[in-house]
Amino acid sequence: MNHEKKITMAHGSGGRATSDLIREIFAHAFANPVLDAMEDAAVVTGSEKIAFTTDSFVVDPLEFPGGDIGRLSVCGTVNDLLMRGAVPKYLTCGFVLQEGLDIDLLQRVVTSLATTAKEAGVTVVAGDTKVVEGNGGMFINTSGVGFVPQDIHISAANCQVGDAIIVSGNLGDHHAALLSQRMGISNTITSDCAPLGEEVHALLSEKIRVHCLRDITRGGLGTVLKELAEASQVTMALDEDQIPVDVQVRDFCGLMGLDPLYMGNEGKLVAFVAPEDAARACEILSGCAYGRNAAVIGTVTDEEPGSAYVRTAIGGKRVLDVLFGEGLPRIC
């Protein structure tokens, strides 16, 4: 491979430059017996019950405090599988590279993706690269397959009256980290971008009665709870004082007029568990790498099926709905 520092249209030609790019960056980072065969399709061992998902990542900037588009592309897809109780196994990665992309940046992103895949316990078994005209950007699509144990039935429609509502940690970190970097605001807020396999596995292996899981990404917790309330035809009742938010993020929200309940996250989940298991579930999450600030923040009721609200610190009641408008674009 010639040692250019930028991606050129030749890298997407299907010729020598393409094969050199694949061999020296992608194949080297993701090396495993399935991918090394370089077949048109990967053949892997399977399961009777599988989960399958796909997602595309267009985050801006490509690197941010606490992560980058490579780490994000693994976490986003793996976490979607985990929210159905699946054990993530395989990923595919499609890269769309714009002409002018710094090759050193591409190398860092690919290395980060490979490192995160290893952390998450998944194998990259297939991929694709395309080069297009542009201004040096990059987009990634990942698809994921996971195996679901036969006795696991976690679903958005399974929230039950009496369930405890638990979040795995502070809200708004990812959203605040990206917006701070874009605006040149100096702080130490970092993205929560993380794979949540340890947290989900710990809950299920300890026989916590988990009825529903959802990762809290775009639209924030408020949107998630409203959607789940409608899917399960129950009411989500939160206590404002119990919702964990980092002090810096809370101050940032006050400065920017933002609401942590509608800010995106990339390493947080909300779990709905049987009330008798709530304290133990919170303890388990708190002992995991990405669950240190887990908290019980509310309960599921039958007051007004399909609704969600927050009991405020001054004794009021604030209705939650899905996020209206654009929010912050390109956070994932």
Secondary structure, 3 states (H helix, E strand, C coil): CCCCCECCHHHHCCCHHHHHHHHHHHHHHCCCHHHHCCCCCCCCCCCCCEEEEEEEECCCCCEECCEEHHHHHHHHHHHHHHCCCCEEEEEEEEEEEECCCEHHHHHHHHHHHHHHHHHHCCEEEEEEEEEECCCCCEEEEEEEEEECCCCCCCCHHHCCCCCEEEECCCCCHHHHHHHHHHHCCCCCCCCCCCCCHHHHHHHHHCCCCEEEEEECCCCHHHHHHHHHHHHHCCEEEEEHHHCCCCHHHHHHHHHHCCCHHHCCCCCCEEEEECHHHHHHHHHHHHCCCCCCCCEEEEEEECCCCCCEEEECCCCCEEEECCCCCCCCCCCC
